[in-house]
């Protein structure tokens, strides 16, 4: 009799890129973006935890930190809800250019 091993769960680390899989306009200048790991790894985070995104804006990458707005009880994806302020560069780029894929 052979023993069947369950596959080990893989958890995402910040060395792996995220893929935008959906977006939802919430209000003027406010949008929620949903991300998944390219490998299918699961996410493990606490409520209120933040995520730093490297955004490919003109003039070089820009790093911006956003609070994760999704529930940790759903580990297959994570979301951030962003609002572009007057003069915003990174968040404005997200609203204008970030799309699934």
PEVEN-V401964 format. One record per residue. SS is DSSP state (helix for helix, strand for strand, loop for the rest). Layout:
ss
SS
SS
//
This chain:
ss
loop
loop
loop
loop
loop
loop
loop
loop
loop
loop
strand
loop
loop
loop
loop
loop
loop
strand
strand
strand
strand
strand
strand
strand
strand
strand
strand
loop
loop
strand
strand
strand
strand
strand
strand
strand
strand
loop
loop
loop
loop
strand
loop
loop
loop
loop
loop
loop
loop
strand
strand
strand
strand
strand
strand
loop
loop
loop
loop
loop
loop
strand
strand
strand
strand
strand
strand
strand
loop
loop
loop
loop
loop
loop
loop
loop
loop
strand
strand
strand
strand
strand
strand
loop
loop
loop
loop
loop
loop
helix
helix
helix
helix
helix
helix
helix
helix
loop
loop
loop
loop
//
